[in-house]
Amino acid sequence: MPVLAGMSLFGVAVGTTSARIGLDFVDLLLMNVFVYAGIAQMVAMEIWPQSMTWGAIAALTLVVAVVNSRLLLMSASLQPWFAPLPGWQLYPLLYYLTDPGWLISMRYRGEGGRDLGVHGATTVLFLLVWLLAVICGYFLGSLIANPQRYGLDLAMPVFFAVMLVPLWRGPRRGMAWAIAGAVALAVQYLVPGWWFIVAGSIAGAIAGGFLEPDGAAAKKPS
């Protein structure tokens, strides 16, 4: 339930922003079914061009790809669990992979869970709740001209911060979080755009690999 609350608030913000930049209702639905990446959508809409040219489309595509490149690492972490699935089950689950769904699945897996139905059910539930939230936000767009004024843009960052608490496994692994955060802040300061998301993710993954205790990877459930 806390996850759904955070997703819903962020979905309302995305829907409101979609209305503000002039997307029609069909465009809204298509974007949220085929892109389905709230953070990437919000970033793309912040740089939405006045006129849509091929250059603008290429720029938007690149921005979405950069922001969503974190999913490469997230999906790789699921490979040992998802590998036995046939393609018709595997690819839809990966296509609609989300940050909250991944986080919940990893927590469940870390506690010894094996049932892939947990991930599948949360994937479907999150998609339905997200679509409902962005639709509500779209039709409330005329009433909420500035989502940031009401703190709607902070819903997902606060949610992620809270969800990290149960994942704490001691200071050794916590160092990887600190390194990822420090690199992301440094890149944000030095490099324009949204490259800090990719840089922080890669730095955290590399640091986590080096900081992993000897033999810990072999003891993890496959």
VEXTORDREN-956527 format. One line per 4 residues: number of its first residue (from 1); their letters; for each residue x, y, z of N, C-alpha, C, CB. Coordinates in pm, 1 decimal. Glycine has a CB too. Example, Ala and Ser with C-alpha at 12.3 -4.5 7.8 and 13.67 -1.06 7.14 Angstrom:
<mitors>
1> as> 1319.0 -569.0 780.0 1230.0 -450.0 780.0 1320.0 -330.0 780.0 1130.8 -447.3 904.6  1285.0 -225.0 708.0 1367.0 -106.0 714.0 1290.0 3.0 787.0 1408.4 -59.8 572.5
</mitors>
This chain:
<mitors>
1> mpvl> 80.4 -121.7 0.0 0.0 0.0 0.0 84.1 127.3 0.0 -91.1 0.3 119.3  193.1 133.4 79.4 277.4 254.3 70.0 334.3 274.8 -70.4 392.3 246.0 170.6  365.7 165.3 -138.7 418.0 175.7 -274.7 313.6 235.9 -367.6 462.0 38.0 -326.2  190.7 187.7 -356.9 84.3 238.1 -443.2 57.5 385.5 -418.3 -43.1 158.1 -422.1
5> agms> 66.2 427.5 -292.7 44.2 568.9 -260.9 150.2 656.2 -327.3 45.3 590.8 -108.4  276.5 614.0 -317.8 384.3 690.8 -379.4 372.5 694.3 -530.7 518.4 633.3 -340.1  342.7 577.6 -592.2 326.0 572.6 -736.8 209.6 657.9 -782.3 306.3 429.9 -782.8  100.6 655.5 -707.4 -18.2 731.0 -745.9 9.4 880.6 -746.8 -133.9 699.8 -651.6
9> lfgv> 76.5 929.8 -644.6 107.6 1073.0 -638.9 196.8 1114.2 -755.0 175.4 1108.0 -505.9  297.3 1032.1 -784.3 386.3 1064.5 -895.1 312.2 1053.5 -1028.5 509.0 971.8 -894.1  222.6 954.7 -1040.1 143.1 941.1 -1161.6 54.0 1061.8 -1185.0 58.8 815.8 -1154.9  -3.8 1114.3 -1078.0 -85.1 1236.3 -1090.1 1.2 1351.7 -1142.2 -148.9 1273.9 -952.7
13> avgt> 124.6 1362.0 -1091.7 214.7 1468.2 -1136.9 246.8 1452.5 -1285.1 344.4 1467.7 -1054.3  270.1 1328.8 -1330.1 299.2 1304.7 -1471.9 178.3 1339.1 -1558.2 340.5 1157.8 -1494.6  60.2 1297.3 -1514.0 -60.6 1329.2 -1589.2 -86.6 1478.1 -1596.8 -179.1 1260.8 -1527.7  -63.9 1547.4 -1486.4 -83.2 1692.3 -1483.5 13.4 1762.5 -1576.8 -66.3 1745.5 -1341.9
17> tsar> 138.4 1718.8 -1575.2 238.9 1778.4 -1663.8 204.9 1750.9 -1809.5 379.1 1724.3 -1631.1  151.2 1632.8 -1839.5 111.4 1599.3 -1976.1 4.2 1695.3 -2026.4 60.6 1454.7 -1983.2  -91.3 1724.1 -1941.3 -196.4 1818.9 -1980.2 -140.1 1958.3 -1999.6 -307.6 1822.0 -1875.4  -44.8 1995.8 -1914.8 10.1 2131.4 -1921.2 86.8 2156.2 -2050.9 101.2 2156.4 -1802.1
21> igld> 155.2 2052.4 -2104.0 232.5 2073.5 -2227.3 148.9 2051.3 -2352.7 353.0 1980.9 -2229.8  21.0 2012.2 -2334.6 -69.5 2005.3 -2447.9 -90.6 1869.2 -2510.4 -22.0 2094.0 -2549.4  -50.6 1760.8 -2443.8 -77.6 1627.3 -2498.2 -227.1 1598.4 -2493.4 0.8 1518.8 -2420.0  -279.1 1532.0 -2596.4 -420.1 1492.6 -2588.3 -430.3 1358.6 -2515.7 -484.4 1483.4 -2730.7
25> fvdl> -553.1 1315.3 -2491.8 -575.2 1198.8 -2407.2 -518.7 1071.6 -2469.3 -723.2 1181.5 -2380.3  -531.6 1056.5 -2601.3 -478.0 937.5 -2668.7 -326.2 934.3 -2657.4 -520.5 934.6 -2817.3  -261.3 1050.2 -2677.0 -115.7 1057.6 -2662.1 -74.1 1017.2 -2521.2 -65.1 1199.5 -2693.7  -151.3 1063.1 -2423.1 -121.8 1029.4 -2283.0 -122.8 878.2 -2262.8 -223.9 1096.5 -2188.2
29> llmn> -228.0 812.9 -2311.5 -238.8 667.7 -2294.2 -126.1 594.8 -2365.7 -373.7 617.8 -2345.6  -96.8 634.4 -2488.8 8.8 567.8 -2565.2 144.2 583.3 -2496.9 15.2 623.9 -2707.7  172.3 704.8 -2446.6 301.2 727.0 -2381.7 315.8 640.0 -2257.6 317.7 874.4 -2344.7  208.4 626.3 -2182.2 218.5 553.7 -2056.5 208.5 402.6 -2073.0 111.9 600.6 -1962.9
33> vfvy> 161.8 356.5 -2188.5 162.1 212.8 -2215.6 294.0 170.2 -2278.9 44.6 175.0 -2307.2  346.0 252.0 -2372.6 464.7 211.9 -2447.8 595.4 261.1 -2385.4 454.5 262.9 -2588.7  591.6 371.9 -2314.1 712.2 419.6 -2245.0 710.0 372.1 -2100.3 722.7 575.1 -2251.3  601.2 403.3 -2028.9 578.9 353.2 -1892.6 704.5 367.5 -1806.3 534.8 205.9 -1896.7
37> agia> 749.7 490.1 -1794.9 867.9 517.7 -1713.2 853.1 659.0 -1658.7 1001.5 501.5 -1796.1  789.9 668.7 -1542.2 751.5 798.8 -1490.1 863.2 900.7 -1483.3 695.0 782.1 -1356.6  979.2 860.3 -1433.9 1090.4 954.1 -1420.3 1136.3 1001.0 -1556.9 1207.2 890.0 -1344.0  1152.5 906.6 -1651.0 1195.9 943.2 -1785.9 1092.0 1030.9 -1854.9 1222.4 817.5 -1869.5
41> qmva> 964.5 1001.2 -1834.3 859.3 1082.3 -1893.5 862.9 1224.6 -1838.9 722.7 1019.2 -1867.6  880.4 1237.5 -1708.8 883.2 1370.8 -1648.8 1001.9 1451.4 -1700.8 889.2 1360.6 -1495.8  1116.8 1386.2 -1711.9 1235.5 1454.9 -1764.2 1212.3 1497.1 -1908.3 1360.3 1364.3 -1754.4  1155.6 1406.4 -1989.6 1130.3 1438.0 -2130.0 1033.6 1554.7 -2143.5 1075.2 1315.9 -2203.0
45> meiw> 932.3 1558.1 -2058.9 834.4 1665.9 -2068.9 890.2 1800.3 -2022.4 711.5 1631.1 -1988.0  993.8 1795.8 -1939.9 1058.8 1920.3 -1899.0 1132.2 1986.5 -2014.8 1155.8 1893.7 -1784.9  1175.3 1907.3 -2114.7 1245.7 1963.6 -2229.6 1159.5 1952.1 -2355.4 1381.2 1892.5 -2250.5  1029.4 1937.0 -2338.8 938.1 1917.5 -2451.4 945.4 2037.4 -2546.5 792.8 1896.9 -2401.1
49> pqsm> 968.8 2013.4 -2676.9 986.8 2125.3 -2771.1 853.9 2190.6 -2810.0 1058.4 2076.5 -2897.0  861.3 2314.5 -2854.7 743.0 2384.7 -2902.6 690.2 2321.9 -3031.0 774.4 2532.4 -2925.2  781.6 2282.0 -3119.1 742.7 2215.0 -3243.4 817.6 2082.0 -3252.9 772.7 2305.2 -3368.1  746.9 1977.7 -3294.1 803.9 1843.8 -3296.6 872.3 1818.2 -3431.5 694.4 1737.8 -3269.9
53> twga> 1003.7 1817.5 -3431.0 1082.7 1788.1 -3550.1 1153.4 1654.8 -3529.6 1185.4 1902.0 -3579.6  1217.5 1604.0 -3637.7 1291.9 1478.1 -3624.0 1407.5 1494.5 -3525.7 1345.0 1431.1 -3761.3  1469.4 1612.6 -3524.6 1576.5 1636.6 -3428.3 1525.8 1636.0 -3285.9 1644.6 1767.9 -3457.2  1406.9 1695.7 -3264.2 1347.4 1696.5 -3130.4 1310.4 1555.5 -3086.1 1223.5 1786.7 -3127.4
57> iaal> 1256.6 1476.2 -3180.8 1221.4 1337.5 -3148.2 1346.3 1257.9 -3110.5 1149.2 1270.3 -3267.5  1455.9 1278.7 -3184.2 1580.9 1209.3 -3153.4 1632.4 1249.1 -3015.5 1686.9 1239.6 -3260.2  1621.2 1378.7 -2982.5 1667.8 1426.3 -2851.8 1584.8 1365.6 -2739.1 1661.7 1580.2 -2845.0  1453.1 1361.6 -2757.3 1366.5 1302.8 -2655.1 1394.9 1153.5 -2638.5 1218.7 1324.9 -2691.1
61> tlvv> 1417.5 1086.1 -2751.1 1449.3 943.0 -2745.2 1578.2 919.0 -2668.6 1460.7 884.5 -2886.3  1677.9 1002.4 -2693.5 1805.9 988.3 -2625.3 1791.3 1012.3 -2475.6 1908.3 1084.9 -2684.2  1714.0 1114.1 -2438.0 1693.6 1144.0 -2295.8 1627.0 1026.7 -2225.4 1608.6 1271.3 -2278.6  1521.0 973.3 -2286.5 1450.9 859.5 -2225.9 1543.8 738.9 -2215.3 1325.3 822.9 -2308.1
65> avvn> 1625.0 715.2 -2318.4 1717.7 601.9 -2315.7 1821.7 618.8 -2205.5 1787.1 586.2 -2451.4  1873.0 741.3 -2189.3 1974.3 765.6 -2086.9 1916.8 744.2 -1947.3 2030.4 907.8 -2099.6  1800.9 803.6 -1921.4 1741.0 791.3 -1788.1 1703.8 646.4 -1758.6 1616.6 881.2 -1776.4  1654.9 575.7 -1860.2 1610.8 438.0 -1838.9 1723.2 335.9 -1848.5 1504.6 403.5 -1938.0
69> srll> 1844.5 379.5 -1874.2 1955.0 283.8 -1884.5 1981.3 213.4 -1751.9 2081.8 354.5 -1931.3  1932.4 270.4 -1642.2 1945.8 202.9 -1512.6 1876.6 67.2 -1513.3 1888.1 290.1 -1400.9  1775.8 51.8 -1602.6 1703.1 -73.9 -1610.3 1790.6 -187.9 -1660.5 1582.8 -58.5 -1700.0  1899.7 -155.1 -1729.5 1993.7 -259.1 -1771.3 2050.4 -331.4 -1649.5 2107.7 -198.5 -1855.5
73> lmsa> 2090.0 -253.0 -1548.9 2145.1 -311.5 -1427.3 2037.4 -382.3 -1345.8 2212.1 -204.0 -1343.0  1920.2 -321.4 -1339.8 1811.9 -381.0 -1261.3 1769.0 -515.5 -1319.7 1691.8 -285.5 -1255.1  1753.7 -519.6 -1452.7 1711.4 -645.7 -1514.5 1820.2 -751.7 -1506.1 1672.9 -623.0 -1660.1  1947.4 -708.2 -1511.2 2056.7 -805.1 -1497.9 2054.0 -872.3 -1361.5 2192.0 -736.7 -1519.7
77> slqp> 2015.3 -798.1 -1258.3 2010.4 -855.8 -1124.1 1899.3 -960.3 -1111.1 1990.4 -745.5 -1020.5  1800.4 -955.5 -1201.3 1689.7 -1051.1 -1197.5 1717.4 -1176.6 -1280.7 1562.7 -984.6 -1246.8  1827.0 -1176.0 -1357.0 1853.7 -1285.8 -1449.6 1855.4 -1423.8 -1383.2 1984.8 -1262.4 -1517.8  1923.4 -1441.4 -1267.6 1924.1 -1575.1 -1207.0 1785.0 -1625.1 -1171.4 2009.8 -1574.8 -1083.3
81> wfap> 1693.7 -1533.5 -1140.9 1558.9 -1570.3 -1100.1 1468.6 -1593.6 -1220.8 1499.7 -1462.3 -1010.6  1484.6 -1510.7 -1324.7 1394.5 -1514.2 -1438.7 1439.4 -1610.3 -1549.0 1380.6 -1376.4 -1495.1  1563.4 -1655.4 -1545.1 1620.1 -1733.8 -1654.7 1535.3 -1854.1 -1696.7 1756.0 -1781.3 -1615.6  1472.6 -1927.8 -1604.4 1396.7 -2046.7 -1648.0 1267.4 -2014.5 -1722.2 1364.0 -2131.6 -1528.9
85> lpgw> 1222.2 -1889.1 -1721.8 1093.7 -1856.1 -1782.5 1099.9 -1864.6 -1935.5 1049.8 -1716.1 -1739.3  990.5 -1907.2 -1999.4 984.2 -1899.2 -2146.6 972.2 -1752.9 -2189.0 863.5 -1982.4 -2202.4  1008.2 -1725.4 -2312.9 1011.4 -1587.8 -2360.3 879.6 -1514.6 -2349.4 1055.5 -1585.4 -2500.1  765.3 -1582.8 -2373.0 635.8 -1515.4 -2370.7 598.7 -1467.7 -2230.7 528.0 -1608.0 -2423.7
89> qlyp> 660.9 -1524.7 -2127.7 641.3 -1477.1 -1991.3 750.3 -1378.6 -1950.2 638.1 -1594.6 -1894.5  872.6 -1405.9 -1996.3 987.7 -1326.2 -1954.3 981.3 -1182.5 -2005.5 1115.6 -1391.4 -2002.2  958.9 -1164.8 -2135.1 973.6 -1032.3 -2194.7 866.1 -933.0 -2150.5 971.4 -1044.3 -2344.0  739.7 -973.3 -2133.7 643.0 -877.1 -2078.2 679.1 -831.4 -1937.3 504.5 -938.3 -2076.8
93> llyy> 729.9 -924.1 -1854.7 770.4 -885.6 -1719.6 885.0 -785.5 -1722.9 810.9 -1008.9 -1639.0  980.9 -807.6 -1813.9 1093.1 -714.7 -1823.9 1051.4 -582.4 -1886.7 1205.8 -776.9 -1904.7  958.8 -587.3 -1982.4 915.3 -465.3 -2049.9 849.6 -369.6 -1951.6 818.6 -498.6 -2163.9  773.3 -423.2 -1859.3 702.5 -339.4 -1761.7 771.0 -338.7 -1625.5 559.2 -387.3 -1746.1
97> ltdp> 901.1 -361.1 -1626.5 979.3 -353.0 -1503.4 983.5 -208.6 -1454.5 1122.6 -407.3 -1525.3  959.6 -188.8 -1327.0 962.7 -55.1 -1267.6 1054.4 -55.9 -1145.9 819.8 -8.4 -1228.2  1094.2 62.2 -1103.8 1179.3 72.6 -985.1 1111.5 15.0 -860.4 1216.8 218.4 -960.6  985.7 53.4 -829.2 921.9 -4.5 -710.2 902.9 -155.1 -721.3 787.7 61.2 -686.3
101> gwli> 863.2 -202.7 -841.6 844.5 -346.5 -858.8 973.7 -423.0 -840.5 787.0 -375.9 -995.1  1082.5 -368.3 -894.7 1213.3 -431.8 -877.6 1254.3 -433.3 -731.0 1319.6 -359.4 -961.1  1231.7 -322.0 -662.3 1273.5 -312.8 -522.7 1197.3 -411.5 -435.2 1253.5 -170.9 -470.8  1066.8 -420.8 -457.6 985.7 -515.7 -380.4 1027.2 -659.5 -412.0 835.0 -495.6 -410.4
105> smry> 1050.0 -688.4 -538.3 1090.1 -824.0 -577.7 1224.1 -862.4 -517.0 1097.1 -835.2 -729.8  1319.0 -768.9 -515.0 1449.8 -798.5 -458.2 1441.9 -818.4 -307.7 1547.7 -687.2 -490.7  1357.1 -741.1 -241.8 1337.0 -762.7 -98.2 1277.8 -900.4 -72.4 1245.5 -654.0 -39.3  1175.3 -933.5 -150.7 1110.4 -1063.8 -136.7 1209.2 -1176.9 -164.0 990.1 -1074.5 -231.9
109> rgeg> 1289.8 -1160.4 -266.9 1389.8 -1261.3 -303.8 1496.7 -1273.1 -195.7 1455.0 -1226.2 -439.2  1538.6 -1158.6 -142.8 1639.6 -1158.7 -38.5 1594.2 -1226.5 89.3 1680.5 -1019.3 -8.5  1462.7 -1229.2 111.7 1407.4 -1294.5 230.3 1378.2 -1443.0 206.1 1279.9 -1223.4 274.0  1420.6 -1492.6 88.3 1405.1 -1634.8 59.7 1287.5 -1670.4 -28.0 1393.1 -1708.1 185.1
113> grdl> 1215.3 -1570.4 -79.5 1099.9 -1597.5 -163.3 1138.3 -1657.0 -297.7 1021.4 -1471.5 -184.3  1051.0 -1740.4 -353.0 1079.7 -1806.7 -480.7 966.9 -1788.1 -582.1 1104.1 -1955.4 -457.9  850.2 -1746.2 -538.4 731.8 -1743.0 -623.2 737.0 -1624.0 -718.8 604.8 -1736.9 -537.4  754.1 -1649.5 -848.9 757.7 -1543.6 -948.5 622.8 -1474.8 -964.3 802.6 -1599.2 -1081.3
117> gvhg> 517.8 -1538.0 -913.0 386.7 -1475.1 -917.5 382.0 -1345.2 -839.2 282.7 -1569.7 -864.7  468.9 -1331.7 -739.1 474.7 -1207.1 -662.1 516.8 -1092.4 -752.6 572.5 -1220.2 -542.7  621.0 -1116.2 -831.2 666.1 -1011.6 -923.0 561.6 -986.5 -1032.5 801.5 -1050.5 -986.2  504.0 -1094.4 -1086.6 404.9 -1077.6 -1192.6 282.5 -1001.4 -1145.8 363.1 -1211.7 -1246.0
121> attv> 233.8 -1032.8 -1026.4 114.3 -965.8 -974.7 141.1 -817.7 -946.0 65.3 -1035.9 -847.3  256.5 -787.8 -887.3 287.6 -647.4 -860.8 305.8 -569.9 -990.8 413.8 -635.9 -774.6  360.5 -634.6 -1094.3 377.6 -568.8 -1223.8 243.2 -526.4 -1282.2 450.3 -661.6 -1321.6  146.5 -617.0 -1282.0 14.1 -586.0 -1336.2 -55.8 -480.8 -1250.8 -71.9 -713.4 -1344.6
125> lfll> -48.7 -496.6 -1119.3 -114.6 -401.9 -1029.2 -57.2 -261.3 -1045.2 -100.4 -448.1 -883.8  75.9 -251.0 -1051.3 139.4 -120.2 -1066.0 99.5 -54.2 -1198.4 292.3 -133.8 -1057.6  92.4 -133.1 -1305.3 54.9 -77.3 -1435.4 -86.3 -19.8 -1430.6 64.9 -184.8 -1545.1  -179.9 -93.2 -1373.1 -318.5 -46.6 -1366.4 -332.0 77.3 -1278.5 -408.9 -157.5 -1313.6
129> vwll> -265.8 75.6 -1163.1 -272.5 190.8 -1073.3 -207.4 312.6 -1136.4 -205.3 158.8 -939.6  -95.0 290.2 -1206.1 -25.5 401.2 -1271.7 -113.7 466.3 -1378.1 105.7 352.2 -1334.9  -177.4 384.5 -1462.5 -264.0 438.4 -1567.3 -380.0 516.9 -1507.1 -317.2 325.4 -1656.2  -438.4 464.9 -1401.0 -548.3 535.8 -1334.9 -500.9 669.4 -1278.1 -608.3 449.3 -1222.9
133> avic> -382.0 670.2 -1219.6 -329.2 792.8 -1159.4 -298.7 899.8 -1264.1 -203.4 761.7 -1079.6  -236.1 859.8 -1375.3 -202.4 960.5 -1477.2 -328.6 1013.3 -1544.4 -107.0 901.0 -1583.1  -430.3 928.4 -1558.3 -556.4 975.3 -1615.9 -621.2 1078.9 -1522.9 -653.3 855.8 -1640.5  -622.4 1048.5 -1393.6 -676.1 1145.8 -1297.0 -595.5 1275.0 -1301.2 -675.0 1087.2 -1153.9
137> gyfl> -464.7 1263.7 -1304.0 -380.5 1381.8 -1309.3 -403.5 1462.7 -1435.4 -236.0 1342.7 -1299.7  -427.8 1393.4 -1546.2 -450.2 1462.2 -1673.8 -574.6 1550.1 -1667.2 -463.7 1360.3 -1788.3  -682.1 1495.9 -1612.7 -806.2 1572.9 -1606.8 -806.3 1674.3 -1492.6 -924.2 1479.2 -1592.0  -712.9 1660.8 -1399.2 -696.3 1762.2 -1295.7 -593.4 1866.7 -1335.6 -655.9 1697.3 -1164.6
141> gsli> -537.8 1851.7 -1456.7 -429.3 1939.7 -1499.3 -464.4 2086.9 -1493.1 -388.3 1905.4 -1637.9  -586.5 2120.4 -1525.3 -626.4 2260.9 -1523.2 -635.9 2315.6 -1382.0 -758.9 2278.5 -1593.5  -646.3 2225.7 -1283.0 -657.1 2269.4 -1144.2 -521.5 2274.6 -1074.8 -750.1 2177.4 -1068.0  -423.2 2195.9 -1126.5 -289.8 2190.9 -1066.1 -189.8 2235.1 -1170.7 -255.5 2047.6 -1012.5
145> anpq> -169.7 2364.2 -1180.9 -81.6 2417.3 -1285.5 64.6 2387.7 -1258.5 -101.0 2566.5 -1299.2  102.4 2377.0 -1132.0 242.6 2355.6 -1096.7 252.2 2241.7 -995.9 306.2 2485.4 -1039.4  276.7 2116.5 -1041.0 283.7 2003.4 -948.0 390.6 2020.8 -840.8 310.0 1876.3 -1024.4  503.7 2088.2 -875.4 611.7 2106.0 -779.1 566.8 2188.2 -658.6 730.9 2172.6 -845.9
149> rygl> 470.6 2275.4 -681.6 422.5 2361.2 -571.6 362.7 2278.7 -459.6 318.7 2461.7 -622.7  303.3 2165.3 -495.4 239.9 2078.7 -396.3 328.4 1960.9 -356.7 108.1 2027.5 -449.7  450.5 1959.6 -406.4 544.6 1854.5 -369.3 517.7 1720.8 -432.9 544.7 1838.0 -224.0  435.5 1716.1 -540.7 405.4 1588.3 -604.6 528.7 1525.5 -667.3 298.2 1606.6 -709.8
153> dlam> 624.8 1611.4 -708.9 745.8 1559.7 -772.3 837.5 1490.4 -672.8 820.6 1671.7 -840.9  811.2 1506.5 -542.3 895.1 1445.2 -439.2 842.2 1309.7 -393.9 906.2 1537.6 -320.1  725.9 1270.0 -445.6 663.2 1146.9 -396.3 752.5 1026.0 -417.3 529.5 1124.5 -465.3  806.1 1008.6 -538.9 887.3 890.8 -567.0 1023.4 895.1 -498.2 906.3 876.3 -715.6
157> pvff> 1096.6 1008.5 -498.3 1223.6 1009.1 -424.5 1207.9 974.8 -276.7 1289.0 1144.0 -437.2  1101.6 1026.3 -213.0 1078.5 995.0 -72.1 1048.1 846.3 -55.7 962.7 1080.3 -15.4  968.9 792.6 -147.6 936.9 650.2 -141.4 1062.0 564.5 -151.0 839.9 612.8 -252.4  1150.6 596.5 -246.6 1272.3 518.0 -263.1 1360.3 525.4 -139.5 1349.7 565.5 -384.8
161> avml> 1368.7 644.0 -79.5 1450.8 659.6 40.3 1399.1 571.2 153.4 1453.5 806.6 84.9  1267.3 566.4 168.8 1207.8 483.9 274.7 1228.0 335.2 245.6 1057.2 515.1 289.4  1212.7 295.3 119.4 1225.7 154.6 84.4 1368.4 103.5 98.8 1178.2 132.7 -56.4  1466.9 193.2 98.3 1605.5 149.2 113.3 1635.0 100.7 255.4 1700.5 262.6 76.5
165> vplw> 1557.9 147.9 352.7 1587.7 116.0 492.9 1588.7 -35.0 518.1 1485.2 183.1 584.9  1485.9 -111.1 474.3 1489.9 -256.2 499.5 1600.1 -328.4 423.8 1357.8 -317.5 463.3  1657.7 -263.4 321.4 1765.0 -327.6 245.1 1901.9 -310.5 309.4 1768.4 -272.0 105.1  1907.6 -239.2 420.3 2036.3 -214.8 486.9 2096.3 -345.8 533.8 2019.4 -118.3 606.2
169> rgpr> 2219.6 -371.1 495.1 2288.6 -494.3 533.7 2423.3 -463.1 598.9 2308.7 -585.2 411.2  2435.4 -348.4 660.6 2558.4 -313.0 728.9 2639.1 -210.3 650.9 2641.4 -436.3 752.9  2737.6 -149.9 717.3 2814.3 -39.9 655.7 2895.2 -81.0 534.2 2906.8 19.6 756.6  2935.4 -207.0 525.6 3018.2 -248.9 411.5 2943.7 -228.2 280.4 3059.8 -396.6 425.7
173> rgma> 2821.3 -280.7 273.2 2742.5 -261.8 152.0 2686.8 -120.4 143.1 2629.0 -362.8 146.7  2667.1 -56.0 257.9 2620.3 81.4 256.2 2719.2 175.7 190.1 2592.3 127.4 395.8  2847.3 137.1 187.9 2948.0 220.3 121.3 2919.3 233.0 -28.3 3088.2 161.8 143.0  2864.2 128.0 -88.3 2830.2 133.8 -230.5 2721.5 238.1 -255.2 2784.0 -4.5 -281.0
177> waia> 2625.9 246.9 -163.2 2522.1 350.7 -174.8 2584.9 489.0 -168.5 2415.9 335.3 -63.1  2676.6 506.3 -72.0 2740.8 636.2 -54.7 2822.5 674.6 -178.5 2830.7 634.7 69.5  2893.6 577.4 -233.8 2974.1 604.4 -354.4 2883.6 640.9 -471.2 3061.6 481.6 -391.1  2773.6 567.3 -488.0 2679.6 597.8 -596.3 2623.8 738.9 -581.7 2564.6 495.6 -598.4
181> gava> 2586.0 776.1 -458.6 2532.1 909.9 -434.7 2634.3 1018.9 -459.8 2481.0 920.6 -293.6  2758.8 996.3 -414.6 2863.9 1096.8 -432.6 2896.2 1117.1 -580.7 2990.7 1055.6 -356.2  2906.0 1006.9 -654.9 2934.8 1017.9 -798.5 2820.3 1088.9 -870.5 2958.4 877.8 -860.5  2696.3 1054.3 -835.6 2581.3 1117.2 -899.3 2579.9 1267.9 -873.5 2451.4 1053.6 -848.8
185> lavq> 2609.2 1309.0 -751.1 2611.6 1452.2 -718.4 2723.1 1523.7 -793.4 2629.0 1472.5 -567.3  2839.4 1459.5 -800.5 2952.2 1521.0 -871.1 2922.6 1537.3 -1019.8 3079.0 1437.3 -852.1  2865.3 1433.3 -1081.2 2834.4 1440.3 -1223.7 2724.2 1542.4 -1249.7 2792.5 1302.2 -1276.6  2626.2 1548.5 -1161.5 2520.0 1648.6 -1177.8 2576.5 1790.0 -1175.5 2414.3 1632.9 -1067.8
189> ylvp> 2677.3 1811.6 -1091.5 2739.0 1943.1 -1080.6 2827.0 1975.5 -1201.0 2820.7 1951.4 -953.5  2895.4 1874.4 -1254.8 2994.9 1897.4 -1360.0 2941.5 1880.9 -1501.6 3109.3 1804.6 -1340.8  2841.2 1794.7 -1519.8 2793.6 1761.5 -1654.3 2645.9 1798.6 -1665.8 2815.2 1610.0 -1685.6  2608.9 1879.6 -1763.9 2468.1 1915.4 -1780.3 2385.8 1795.6 -1825.2 2453.4 2029.6 -1880.9
193> gwwf> 2256.5 1801.9 -1796.9 2168.5 1693.5 -1837.0 2147.2 1592.5 -1725.6 2224.2 1624.4 -1958.4  2109.8 1471.6 -1767.6 2068.8 1368.4 -1670.9 2164.9 1250.1 -1666.8 1929.3 1318.7 -1704.2  2290.5 1275.8 -1704.9 2390.2 1169.6 -1703.7 2424.5 1124.2 -1561.9 2515.8 1216.1 -1774.6  2392.0 1206.4 -1462.8 2425.4 1168.1 -1324.7 2352.0 1041.5 -1281.9 2391.7 1282.1 -1228.5
197> ivag> 2234.5 1014.7 -1341.3 2160.4 893.6 -1306.0 2237.7 769.8 -1350.4 2019.7 895.0 -1370.1  2288.0 774.5 -1474.0 2364.6 661.5 -1527.0 2496.5 646.5 -1451.5 2391.0 679.7 -1678.1  2565.5 759.8 -1430.5 2695.7 754.0 -1363.9 2683.0 700.1 -1222.6 2760.5 892.2 -1361.1  2583.1 745.7 -1148.6 2563.4 696.8 -1012.3 2531.6 549.2 -1008.3 2453.2 773.7 -944.9
201> siag> 2447.7 503.6 -1103.3 2412.2 361.0 -1107.0 2533.2 273.8 -1135.4 2304.9 335.6 -1212.2  2612.7 313.3 -1235.0 2730.4 233.1 -1270.8 2832.7 233.7 -1158.0 2794.6 286.0 -1400.3  2855.6 351.5 -1098.9 2952.4 360.2 -989.2 2909.0 274.6 -871.1 2970.3 505.9 -944.7  2779.1 278.6 -838.6 2728.8 197.4 -727.6 2740.9 48.5 -755.3 2584.3 232.0 -698.8
205> aiag> 2712.6 8.1 -881.1 2722.4 -133.2 -916.3 2866.3 -182.6 -908.5 2666.6 -156.8 -1056.1  2960.0 -103.8 -960.6 3101.4 -143.1 -956.9 3151.5 -148.5 -813.3 3187.4 -45.3 -1039.6  3116.6 -45.8 -735.4 3158.9 -43.4 -594.8 3100.6 -161.4 -518.6 3116.7 88.3 -527.9  2972.9 -191.4 -545.3 2910.1 -304.8 -477.7 2978.4 -436.0 -511.3 2763.7 -312.8 -514.1
209> gfle> 3021.6 -450.7 -637.9 3092.5 -572.3 -677.0 3223.8 -589.9 -605.0 3116.8 -572.3 -824.0  3299.8 -480.4 -590.7 3428.4 -488.2 -521.9 3411.8 -504.8 -371.0 3510.6 -364.1 -551.2  3303.1 -449.5 -317.3 3282.8 -454.1 -173.2 3210.5 -580.1 -127.5 3205.7 -333.3 -129.0  3160.4 -659.8 -221.9 3089.4 -782.5 -186.6 3184.1 -876.2 -111.1 3032.7 -852.2 -313.9
213> pdga> 3141.8 -923.5 6.5 3228.8 -1016.3 80.5 3259.4 -1140.7 -1.4 3163.6 -1056.4 213.3  3379.0 -1196.7 17.7 3420.4 -1316.0 -55.4 3321.8 -1429.2 -32.9 3561.1 -1359.1 -13.2  3276.2 -1486.6 -144.3 3184.2 -1599.9 -135.4 3040.1 -1562.3 -116.7 3224.1 -1686.9 -25.1  3008.9 -1431.9 -96.4 2869.9 -1393.5 -72.2 2784.0 -1415.3 -195.0 2861.8 -1248.4 -28.8
217> aakk> 2841.5 -1386.4 -312.3 2764.4 -1401.9 -435.1 2724.5 -1547.7 -456.2 2844.4 -1351.0 -555.3  2814.8 -1637.6 -422.0 2786.0 -1779.6 -441.4 2678.1 -1829.0 -346.0 2912.4 -1861.8 -422.9  2663.7 -1762.4 -229.7 2565.9 -1806.3 -132.1 2425.5 -1751.3 -160.5 2610.2 -1764.9 5.9  2416.4 -1652.4 -252.1 2285.8 -1593.9 -282.2 2198.7 -1695.0 -353.5 2300.7 -1466.8 -367.4
221> ps> 2066.1 -1689.2 -330.4 1976.3 -1780.9 -400.3 1976.6 -1753.2 -548.2 1834.8 -1770.6 -345.8  1973.6 -1857.0 -630.3 1974.3 -1841.2 -776.6 1834.3 -1868.1 -831.4 2078.4 -1937.3 -842.8
</mitors>
